[in-house]
Amino acid sequence: MTLEIRRLEIEDVLEIRPRKFGDERGFFSETWSAAAFAEAGIALDFVQDNHSYSAARGVLRGLHYQLPPFAQDKLVRVTRGAIFDVAVDIRQGSPTFARWCAARLSAADWNQLLVPKGFAHGFVTLEPDTEVIYKVTNPYSPTHDRSIRFDDPQIGIIWPIAASQFQLSDKDRNASRLAQADVFEPTGGTWP
């Protein structure tokens, strides 16, 4: 498996493009291989796959994260449609704390985003009938689950769709601002 890897503006967040082999029958792609990712310097133990479907353009999910010891690395990909996928650094003391980066992920582009622990994650759908599948390194834990507002001015995400067009859950609409949120504290000089 050959991977094309591009570091985003925050270098810990990676856009990954696995190879895709197609012919008149369709295509084949190995989207995850522990050995190939480890060879590329990405050694993660994924324990759960999540699948979300959004019927409309403008469905916003996020900004979500889990605190240690249930913090999650996420490998996000789109199997139908397209999203604007965002990662926000919430590692207290990090040189990029409160900064965000984003990538457009789509079924057509066949790209993925690796969002490491210590980052809040969210996306907005750019097309109707969008499906997102993502692997995580820890199971869902309701007591460790947290959210930050998508429109927090301290973060200043520039979404490609007007906020008036967003469809939000109550959880996301009522999320905390970064200044009031639980964030990742360094342990021994490093973040989880």
C-alpha positions in Angstrom: 0.0 0.0 0.0 1.4 3.3 -1.0 0.2 6.4 0.8 0.4 10.0 -0.3 0.7 12.1 2.9 0.5 15.9 3.2 0.9 17.8 6.4 -1.6 20.6 6.9 -0.9 24.0 8.4 -0.7 22.3 11.8 1.8 19.6 11.1 0.3 17.0 13.4 -2.8 16.9 11.2 -2.3 14.8 8.1 -4.2 14.5 4.8 -3.7 11.0 3.5 -4.6 9.7 0.1 -4.5 5.9 -0.4 -4.0 4.5 -3.8 -7.1 3.6 -5.8 -7.1 1.0 -8.6 -9.9 1.2 -11.1 -11.1 -0.5 -14.3 -14.3 -1.0 -16.2 -15.7 -3.0 -13.2 -15.2 -0.3 -10.6 -12.3 0.2 -8.2 -10.3 -1.3 -5.3 -8.5 0.6 -2.5 -6.9 -0.4 0.7 -7.9 2.5 2.9 -6.3 1.2 6.1 -3.3 -1.0 6.6 -1.6 -1.1 10.0 1.7 -2.1 8.3 1.6 0.5 5.6 0.7 3.3 8.1 3.4 2.2 10.5 5.9 2.2 7.7 4.9 5.8 7.1 5.5 6.6 10.7 1.8 6.4 11.8 1.4 3.5 14.4 -2.2 3.5 15.7 -4.4 0.9 17.2 -7.9 1.6 16.0 -10.7 0.0 18.0 -13.9 1.3 16.5 -15.4 2.4 13.2 -18.1 5.1 13.1 -20.4 5.9 10.2 -22.5 9.1 9.9 -25.0 10.0 7.2 -26.2 13.5 6.6 -29.2 14.0 4.3 -28.6 17.7 3.5 -25.9 20.2 2.6 -24.9 22.3 5.7 -25.2 19.6 8.4 -22.5 20.6 10.9 -21.2 18.0 13.4 -18.7 19.2 16.0 -16.4 20.4 17.4 -16.1 17.1 19.3 -13.3 15.4 21.3 -12.8 13.1 24.3 -10.6 13.7 27.3 -7.9 11.2 28.5 -7.8 8.4 29.1 -10.4 8.0 26.3 -8.9 10.6 24.0 -9.2 9.5 20.3 -7.1 9.7 17.2 -9.5 9.8 14.2 -9.0 8.7 10.6 -11.8 10.3 8.7 -12.9 9.6 5.1 -15.9 10.2 2.9 -17.6 7.4 1.0 -20.3 9.5 -0.6 -20.5 13.3 -1.0 -18.1 15.8 0.5 -17.3 17.7 3.7 -15.2 20.5 5.0 -13.3 18.8 7.8 -11.7 20.8 10.6 -9.2 20.0 13.4 -8.6 22.5 16.2 -5.5 22.3 18.5 -6.7 22.2 22.1 -3.4 21.2 23.7 -2.8 23.9 26.3 0.7 25.4 25.8 1.1 24.2 22.3 2.5 26.8 19.9 -0.6 26.2 17.7 -3.2 26.2 20.6 -6.6 27.4 19.4 -5.5 27.4 15.8 -7.5 25.3 13.2 -6.7 23.7 9.9 -9.1 22.1 7.4 -9.3 19.9 4.3 -12.0 19.2 1.8 -12.7 15.5 1.9 -14.8 13.8 -0.7 -15.6 10.4 -2.2 -14.3 11.8 -5.6 -10.9 12.9 -4.1 -10.6 9.7 -2.0 -8.6 11.5 0.7 -8.6 11.1 4.4 -7.8 13.2 7.4 -5.8 12.0 10.4 -6.9 14.0 13.5 -4.6 13.2 16.4 -5.5 13.2 20.1 -5.5 16.7 21.6 -7.6 18.2 18.7 -11.3 19.0 18.5 -12.8 17.7 15.3 -15.8 18.8 13.3 -17.2 19.0 9.8 -19.9 20.5 7.6 -21.4 18.7 4.7 -20.9 20.3 1.3 -23.3 18.0 -0.6 -26.5 16.3 0.3 -26.5 12.5 1.0 -23.0 12.6 2.5 -21.6 9.6 4.3 -18.5 9.8 6.6 -16.7 6.8 8.0 -14.0 7.3 10.7 -11.8 5.0 12.7 -11.0 5.9 16.3 -8.4 4.7 18.8 -10.7 4.6 21.8 -14.3 3.7 22.3 -17.0 6.3 22.9 -17.1 7.4 26.6 -20.0 9.7 27.5 -18.2 10.9 30.7 -15.1 12.0 28.6 -17.0 13.4 25.7 -16.8 17.2 25.1 -17.8 19.8 22.6 -16.6 23.3 21.7 -18.7 25.8 19.7 -18.3 25.8 16.0 -18.4 29.6 15.9 -16.1 30.4 18.8 -14.4 33.7 17.9 -11.2 32.7 19.8 -10.8 30.0 17.2 -12.3 31.8 14.2 -13.0 29.0 11.8 -13.9 30.2 8.3 -16.6 27.8 7.3 -17.4 27.6 3.5 -21.2 27.8 4.3 -23.0 30.6 6.1 -23.8 29.7 9.7 -27.5 30.6 9.0 -27.6 27.5 6.7 -26.2 25.1 9.3 -28.3 22.2 10.7 -27.0 21.5 14.2 -27.8 19.2 17.1 -28.7 20.7 20.4 -25.4 19.4 21.8 -23.4 21.4 19.2 -25.6 24.4 19.4 -25.1 24.6 23.2 -21.4 23.6 23.3 -18.9 25.5 25.5 -16.6 28.2 24.2 -12.9 27.2 24.2 -12.2 29.5 27.2 -14.6 27.5 29.3 -13.8 24.0 27.8 -11.7 21.2 29.3 -8.6 21.1 27.2 -5.5 18.8 27.0 -2.8 19.5 29.6 0.7 18.5 28.9 2.0 15.5 30.9 5.8 15.6 31.4 6.1 18.2 28.7 4.1 16.3 26.1 0.4 16.0 25.2 -1.6 12.7 25.1 
